[in-house]
Structures are given as C-alpha cells and as structure tokens.
C-alpha cells in the first residue's frame, strides 16, 4: 500500500493547476482569500511546486494592524470571550436534552439524572421472581411459606386429588417447576 508523502494532497483530483501555462495536476487546495468564521473561503487547485510557492508568500497577518497581530499572537487569545455557565442546581444550567442521543452505556445521561436513592435490588433472580408469581407469593416470602403454598397448589391441581380431572396439568407442571427453582434459590440459603 502506497502511503501519501504530502499532507493536504487530494488524490485523483481531475483539475489542472490554476497557474496559467502549468500542465501539472492540481492536487492541493490553496486559498484565494483568508478564511472567515463562516467557512473556508474561496480556494483554487495548485500543483506541488506552485502550492509550495504559494505557502512561502502566504501571510496570515496580511491586512491586520500591529495591535491585531499582537492580540492574535497572545498566549491568552480567545480566553476573553464569555462562556456558558455550567453550574448545576437552582438557577444553573439544566444540562442538555440527551433524548436525541443514543447512550447504551448510560455514560452521558447518568450525569444529568436527578439524584435519588438507588433502585432497590431484589434478592431473587428474574426466573425466581416468575416462580414466586406462579405460586402467588411476593419476594418477602420465606422458604416455609413457599413450601406451604406449593403443597396447597399440588393438592388443588393433581389429578389424583381432584377426581382424575386432567384439565389442570399445565398449572401443575408450572407449580412443580416453580418449586424446583425456588427450593434451590440462593435467597433461601442459610
């Protein structure tokens, strides 16, 4: 892979050098006028020899007064401009509206979230919470309550206990699976 040797070269430019009589390809942009804040200004295509010549004669400070030149060369140039106050809280900046940005790691929006207590974490996993729902219990239940509720539901849904009625086999399977999951839950470990 051939690496470019000159910074600023535009490979494959179809233009010819803008200097009259030059047949070299114009591969470098050179400004006609000094750029302004609103854009890069006007420019023309030059070959390598002519862009070097242009750069030797180009003067950024052309047209400036001695005071303007001194101000532009000052180490604190630009620090005299007013800036936005980033004080959070009453009367301060409310922060940007991040709703338009994707922030999958919550790196930006977490900074602007109102402070509050951290979300309460359950001692049960999602599957264990589902098992508790199947048994009709909440997360405050202990293993004794789970065992008692399991026994009640097995008696209710088992075909041997309700006259051979097999319509409740699906519910019975869910109750048994819920018990198997909950009896081994870390939340009930001693």
Buried (B, 14 or more C-beta within 10 A) or exposed (E): EEEEEEEEBEEEEEBBBBBEEBEEBBBBBBEEEEEEEEEEEEBBBBBBEBBEBBEEEEEEEEEBEEEEEEBEEEEEEEEEEEEEEEEEEEEEEEEEEBEEEEEEEEEEBEEEEEEEEEEEEEEBEEEBEBBBEBBEBEEEBEBEBBEBBBEEBBEEBBEEEEEEEEEBEEEBEBBBBBBEBBEEBEBBEE
